[in-house]
């Protein structure tokens, strides 16, 4: 079976550095950064607005006093700025709906004039539920991966071959890797869409497969007996998956590594913003190790 699970990121630090060196990087035009999402969780959803900075910049400059709303068909979902500058929360709690399309609209003014940004996304179908998960040694081609525990899920995949899944793990409700995108797994089922994940049919083709690996030599990933391990399984849009891939390949403080251009974005007008707007649905399952 073609392995469809993709490990996003392996960060290798450079240990030998004898002299600090500051590289004279080119400074491009300042852009607007947008981080926005709609999920099927019942909550106040968030839009974060800021300006980009140069390579050696510190905390970003946030954008306040913007008019922000999301259109869901005929309904308008308004957002208002929270006590934290640049952080906008939906006025009311709500849960996004699978199959719905969402249009984001942002307007604000600054020293350079009036600005309008927009984006569109759709919440794709997710699995009905995750039946169970197991936490056990990670075995790959009959060989046990030393110092790794695998997260083995059991669920009916969707029939849509274009469904993109994102897996993240929580240990005692603490998200592994924190609130970043560097600790997740992305995969799609391709021609195996509709198969039962780790069911008899899948095992007969390629064996049982872990959806995530926890490195037991990393203190932030170590699981102890009695810990609660939770799998967050998201169905995400394809452009958001590509955004995560490029974020992962550009992560780090070494300017000699990573892509030499801005990560792709679905925020428009083109060339004036970075970031992503996405609608995603979530399924969860927990087990006590």
Order of alpha helices (4+ residues) and beta strands (2+ residues): beta-beta-beta-beta-beta-beta-beta-beta-beta-beta-beta-beta-beta-beta-alpha-beta-beta-alpha-beta
